[in-house]
Amino acid sequence: MKAVGFKTSLPLSSPNSFIDFETDKPAPKGHELLVKINAIAVNPVDYKIRQNAAKDTELPSPKIIGWDACGVVEAIGNEVSLFKVGDKVYYAGDINKPGCNAEYQVIDERIVGRKPKQLSDEEAAAMPLTALTAWEILFDRIRISAEKDKGKTLLIIAGAGGVGSIAIQLAKKIAGLKVIATASRPETIEWCKKMGADVVVNHKNLVDEVRNAGFQHIDFIVDFVDTNSYWDDMAELIRPQGHIASITGSAAPVALNKLKTKSASFSWEFMYTRSTFQTEDMIEQHHILNKVADLIDEGVIVHTLTQTLNGLSAETLKKAHEQLESGTTIGKLAIKY
């Protein structure tokens, strides 16, 4: 099969930052599906791994990355029970296994969902990673529910990005929250409003911006851009007994003591936790993806694809990574094979 990968971490200006190559088509076993991929999407995690996975070394064989895909089940392992050959599926993959920058991929059925019927392959490919991340941070980490939290406030830092675009919709449509999102450019402000944000504030001078918008404290805050840069602002804005959660990691220790007097909570969200540790509830990602597919097909939430490139090649992957590294992407970028 055809694949795109890299043997060493290089800047995109290098001719070998991505390489086209041929490799054996994988065979599914156990709970695995063999999927013929029709479209993929690119996420910030892709370029971060490309930049760091093979620093100052050369891998013996190219590393295949990519964690958002849509395709058709071509073969199944002997323990598969959720899908059959011919099913159309979408998924966000497993960070510890070869990714979707290839013609075929094997993937555990328990982290795969049925493709939304109303979406094209590229529109569907743009959804899994961000939908799973947004769903898990809101409903599994913070444990928001419409029954007890309807009408409460949520601040989303980086509202126009891939995860923010879905989090706005889920928070509004599923949880019934009042959503304040951050954005600074006219086009990102408009996008956040289109996704359903009640209020959009500038991420610069965040505390003043939020309070000038009429909110002294916020019930829930989610960070999708930089935990450390916004930590003091989040600690100041969070309501006593509120909850902050982040997906971005931290290069330095997070000063949790700043939450002590408020008895506020903090959670990390890492979408790959369930697949990495083969948690007993790993199949929950299958259920979440199916719920999201239903919500899309019912018109409750909309896809977030804003740009599509064509063809599986090193050149196309370079263009996609250049766009993401620019930090100006709104919504999601997909590649149609």
Buried (B, 14 or more C-beta within 10 A) or exposed (E): BBBBBBBBBBEBEEEEBBBBBEBEBBEBEEBBBBBBBBBBBBBBBBBBBBBEBBEEEEEEEBBBBBBBBBBBBBBBBEEBEBBEEEBBBBBBBBBEBBBBBBBBBBBBBBBBBBBBEBBBBBBBBBBBBBBBBBBBBBBBBBEBEEEEBEEBBBBBBBBBBBBBBBBBBBBBBBBBBBBBBBBEEEEBBBBBBEBBBBBBBBBEEBEEBBBEEEBEBBBBBBBBBBBBBBBEBBBBBBBEEBBBBBBBEEEEEBEEEBBEEBEBBBBBBBBBBBBEEEEEEBBBBBEBBBBBBBBBBEEBBBBBBBBBBEEBBBEBBBBBBEBBBEEEBBBBBBBBB
